């Protein structure tokens, strides 16, 4: 798995070298340009982060992908626990769905769209895998279902603009919609 990107880091780090991992404290601003890793690719990633012992706190996280962006605040991760759970609100504007989900794009290969909106998500990571449960209020432009895996293939179905509300679950096994409603300009599904 190849990682690529230009990293700029500014901050401070304090620790007792005899007991480094239990005493580490750091505050930093991180910027990564042209980041890629294992099927994920972002033009720009910015974050303000703090580390205290085994707790990583991302105060802000901003990701730019092409003309779109995603923003989240207050992400916490405790490296000392085998299981981690957290709640996060993610705002996004004009995000290319395929680029945003990286290696998971293969699972959703017939869908193409750019999305804007808000997702409130709960993440659970454990040794057995992961589960994301979320509610979403989003709009999509240029929604298309394309039979081939290339965006240039003629679409079976196109909607210039659609809005959706609902809940969903994502695990390593796939994606499941719950209580979802889509709104089209002159119709309701």
C-alpha positions as CSV (number, residue, x, y, z in Angstrom):
1,X,0.0,0.0,0.0
2,X,1.7,3.1,-1.2
3,X,1.2,6.5,0.6
4,X,1.8,9.8,-1.2
5,X,1.5,13.4,-0.3
6,X,3.3,16.6,0.7
7,X,2.9,17.2,4.5
8,X,3.3,20.5,6.4
9,X,3.3,20.2,10.1
10,X,3.4,23.0,12.7
11,X,3.1,22.5,16.4
12,X,4.6,21.5,19.7
13,X,5.5,18.2,21.3
14,X,6.2,17.5,25.0
15,X,7.0,14.1,26.6
16,X,9.1,12.4,29.2
17,X,11.5,10.3,27.0
18,X,11.6,7.6,29.7
19,X,7.8,7.2,29.6
20,X,7.1,8.6,26.1
21,X,3.6,7.1,25.2
22,X,2.1,7.8,28.6
23,X,3.3,11.4,28.8
24,X,3.1,12.6,25.2
25,X,1.3,15.9,24.7
26,X,1.1,17.6,21.3
27,X,-0.8,20.4,19.6
28,X,-0.4,20.8,15.9
29,X,-1.8,22.0,12.6
30,X,-1.4,19.6,9.7
31,X,-1.8,20.2,6.0
32,X,-1.4,17.4,3.4
33,X,-1.5,18.2,-0.3
34,X,-2.1,15.6,-3.0
35,X,-2.7,12.8,-0.5
36,X,-3.3,9.2,-1.6
37,X,-3.4,5.9,0.2
38,X,-4.8,2.5,-0.7
39,X,-7.5,3.8,-3.1
40,X,-8.2,7.1,-1.2
41,X,-7.2,10.3,-2.9
42,X,-7.6,13.9,-1.7
43,X,-6.3,17.2,-3.1
44,X,-6.0,18.8,0.3
45,X,-6.4,17.7,4.0
46,X,-6.2,20.2,6.8
47,X,-6.5,19.5,10.5
48,X,-5.9,21.0,13.9
49,X,-5.1,18.2,16.3
50,X,-4.1,17.5,19.9
51,X,-2.6,14.3,21.4
52,X,-2.5,13.6,25.1
53,X,-1.3,10.1,26.1
54,X,-3.3,7.7,24.0
55,X,-6.1,10.2,23.1
56,X,-6.1,11.8,19.6
57,X,-8.4,14.8,19.2
58,X,-9.0,16.3,15.8
59,X,-10.5,19.7,16.6
60,X,-11.2,20.4,12.9
61,X,-10.8,18.3,9.8
62,X,-11.2,19.7,6.3
63,X,-10.9,17.6,3.1
64,X,-10.9,19.0,-0.4
65,X,-11.6,16.7,-3.4
66,X,-11.7,18.5,-6.8
67,X,-14.3,21.3,-6.5
68,X,-15.9,19.8,-3.4
69,X,-15.1,19.8,0.3
70,X,-16.0,18.1,3.6
71,X,-15.7,19.5,7.1
72,X,-16.0,17.9,10.5
73,X,-15.2,19.0,14.1
74,X,-14.4,17.2,17.4
75,X,-13.2,13.8,16.3
76,X,-11.8,11.7,19.2
77,X,-9.9,8.5,19.0
78,X,-8.4,6.6,22.0
79,X,-5.5,4.3,20.9
80,X,-5.6,2.5,24.3
81,X,-9.0,0.9,23.6
82,X,-9.7,-2.1,21.3
83,X,-13.1,-0.7,20.5
84,X,-13.7,3.0,19.6
85,X,-17.0,4.7,19.2
86,X,-17.7,8.3,18.4
87,X,-20.3,10.7,17.0
88,X,-19.5,13.2,14.3
89,X,-21.3,15.7,12.1
90,X,-19.9,16.0,8.6
91,X,-20.8,18.9,6.3
92,X,-20.0,18.6,2.6
93,X,-20.3,20.7,-0.5
94,X,-20.3,19.5,-4.1
95,X,-18.4,16.3,-3.2
96,X,-17.9,13.7,-6.1
97,X,-19.4,10.6,-4.4
98,X,-17.0,8.2,-6.1
99,X,-13.9,10.1,-5.1
100,X,-15.2,10.6,-1.5
101,X,-15.6,6.9,-0.8
102,X,-12.3,5.8,-2.2
103,X,-11.9,2.1,-2.4
104,X,-15.5,1.5,-1.5
105,X,-16.5,3.0,-4.9
106,X,-16.4,-0.5,-6.4
107,X,-19.4,-1.4,-4.2
108,X,-21.5,1.5,-5.6
109,X,-20.1,1.3,-9.2
110,X,-23.3,2.2,-11.1
111,X,-24.0,5.4,-9.1
112,X,-22.5,8.8,-10.0
113,X,-23.3,12.2,-8.4
114,X,-22.0,15.2,-6.6
115,X,-23.5,15.8,-3.2
116,X,-23.9,18.6,-0.6
117,X,-25.5,18.4,2.8
118,X,-25.0,17.1,6.3
119,X,-24.5,13.6,7.7
120,X,-24.7,12.9,11.5
121,X,-22.8,9.7,12.0
122,X,-21.8,7.3,14.7
123,X,-18.6,5.3,14.1
124,X,-17.8,2.0,15.8
125,X,-14.4,0.4,15.2
126,X,-13.3,-2.9,16.7
127,X,-11.1,-5.8,16.0
128,X,-14.1,-7.5,14.3
129,X,-14.5,-4.6,11.8
130,X,-16.4,-1.4,11.6
131,X,-20.0,-0.1,11.6
132,X,-21.2,3.4,10.6
133,X,-24.8,4.3,11.4
134,X,-25.9,7.7,10.2
135,X,-28.7,10.1,9.3
136,X,-28.4,12.3,6.3
137,X,-30.0,15.4,4.7
138,X,-28.4,15.7,1.3
139,X,-28.9,17.0,-2.2
140,X,-27.3,15.6,-5.3
141,X,-26.6,17.1,-8.7
142,X,-26.2,15.1,-11.9
143,X,-27.4,11.8,-10.3
144,X,-26.9,8.9,-12.8
145,X,-27.1,5.2,-12.8
146,X,-24.5,3.9,-15.3
147,X,-24.3,0.2,-16.3
148,X,-20.6,0.2,-17.0
149,X,-17.8,1.3,-14.6
150,X,-16.8,4.3,-16.6
151,X,-18.5,7.7,-16.2
152,X,-18.5,8.1,-20.1
153,X,-20.8,5.1,-20.6
154,X,-24.4,6.3,-21.4
155,X,-26.6,6.4,-18.3
156,X,-29.6,4.2,-17.9
157,X,-31.2,6.8,-15.6
158,X,-30.4,10.5,-15.0
159,X,-31.8,13.0,-12.5
160,X,-30.4,16.6,-12.7
161,X,-31.3,17.3,-9.1
162,X,-32.5,15.2,-6.2
163,X,-32.7,15.6,-2.4
164,X,-32.8,12.8,0.1
165,X,-33.3,12.3,3.9
166,X,-32.9,9.1,5.8
167,X,-30.8,6.8,7.8
168,X,-28.2,4.3,6.6
169,X,-25.7,1.7,7.9
170,X,-22.3,0.9,6.4
171,X,-20.2,-2.1,7.4
172,X,-17.4,-4.0,5.7
173,X,-20.2,-6.2,4.2
174,X,-22.0,-3.3,2.5
175,X,-24.5,-0.4,2.7
176,X,-28.1,-0.6,3.9
177,X,-30.7,2.2,3.7
178,X,-33.3,2.7,6.4
179,X,-36.3,5.0,6.3
180,X,-35.1,6.9,3.3
181,X,-37.1,9.4,1.2
182,X,-36.0,11.0,-2.1
183,X,-37.4,14.3,-3.4
184,X,-37.4,15.1,-7.1
185,X,-38.3,18.6,-8.3
186,X,-41.9,17.5,-9.3
187,X,-42.2,14.1,-7.7
188,X,-41.8,12.2,-4.4
189,X,-40.6,8.6,-4.2
